[in-house]
Amino acid sequence: MMQEDAPRRVAIIEDDPNVLTHFTEIVSASPSLVVCATASSLAEAQRIVQLDPDIVLSDIGLPDGSGLDFIPELKRGSGCKVLVVTAFGDRDTVVAALSAGADGYLLKDSTPEAVVEGIQVTLMGGAPISASAAVYLLDRLRQSEPVAVPANDTPQERLTPREIELLQVFALGQSYKEAARSLGISPLTVGNHVKAIYRKLAVNSRGEAVYVAMQQGRLRV
């Protein structure tokens, strides 16, 4: 059995050797993380499923296909978290990644600190999204027609004012740490609120939570 304080195991799928080295160094520099495997193609990535990592950092544009096509297989095979790290920040790619089951979406030009924080937030059950990528998601939400809140929205299942505030700052592209600062609470408290939000809205990512809340008229941006 893995000790609670053991480093979390990270696998990296990236075809550019320089970028792969860059992210390997970022992960290796964090005492709470360890690189357990790397792959430069979908074919090589197949073995990652059997290694059962805690989280996979996956590029999208790979020599033998799209990393997005591999996300469902990763989720089914190991149940690990998947954090997309890519150079693509266009609207269609952001939405496609989240729809494929990605737990978060970071751009490759993110700072090392942002990458480590993104990994840690994802492992805690959150869904980090780069601010520039969140703009496209937010634009999509604004163009969607909200639907009525379900009639069975019992008091126990309603979002609290604090949970709505948290979704509001997430919709603006803020990270867990930024949201904690904005609301004057700890990152751990943010994580607890996020888990409650996911349960109430029946979603698995931050992007989904913002989308569903806006669709149901619970959140206005």
NORUR-V256985 format. One record per backbone hydrogen bond with DSSP energy under -0.5 kcal/mol. NH is the residue of the N-H (numbers start at 0). CO is the residue of the C=O. Records with the same first field share a line. If there is no record, write none. Layout:
NH: CO, CO
//
This chain:
5: 2
7: 31
9: 33
10: 54
11: 36
12: 56
13: 11, 38
16: 14
19: 15
20: 16
21: 17
22: 18
23: 19
24: 20
25: 21
26: 22
27: 23
28: 24
29: 26
30: 28
32: 29
33: 7
35: 9, 33
36: 9
38: 11
44: 40
45: 41, 42
46: 43
47: 44
48: 44, 45
49: 45
50: 46
51: 47, 48
52: 47
53: 8
54: 8
55: 80
56: 10
57: 55, 82
58: 12
61: 59, 64
62: 39
64: 61
66: 59
68: 65
69: 65, 66
70: 66
71: 67
73: 69
74: 70
75: 71
76: 72
77: 73
78: 73, 74
79: 73
80: 53
82: 55
83: 81, 103
84: 57
85: 105
93: 89
94: 90
95: 91
96: 92
97: 93
98: 94
99: 95
100: 96, 97
101: 96
102: 81
103: 81
104: 127
105: 83
107: 85
109: 106
114: 110
115: 111
116: 112
117: 113
118: 114
119: 115
120: 116
121: 117
122: 118
123: 119
124: 121
125: 120
129: 104
133: 129
134: 130
135: 131, 132
136: 132
137: 133
138: 134
139: 135
140: 136
141: 137
142: 138
143: 139, 140
146: 214
152: 149
153: 151
156: 153
157: 153
163: 159
164: 160
165: 161
166: 162
167: 163
168: 164
169: 165
170: 166
171: 167
172: 169
173: 168
178: 174
179: 175
180: 176
181: 177
182: 178
183: 179
184: 179
189: 185
190: 186
191: 187
192: 188
193: 189
194: 190
195: 191
196: 192
197: 193
198: 194
199: 195
200: 196
201: 197
202: 197
208: 204
209: 205
210: 206
211: 207
212: 208
213: 209
214: 210
215: 211
216: 213
217: 212
218: 212
//
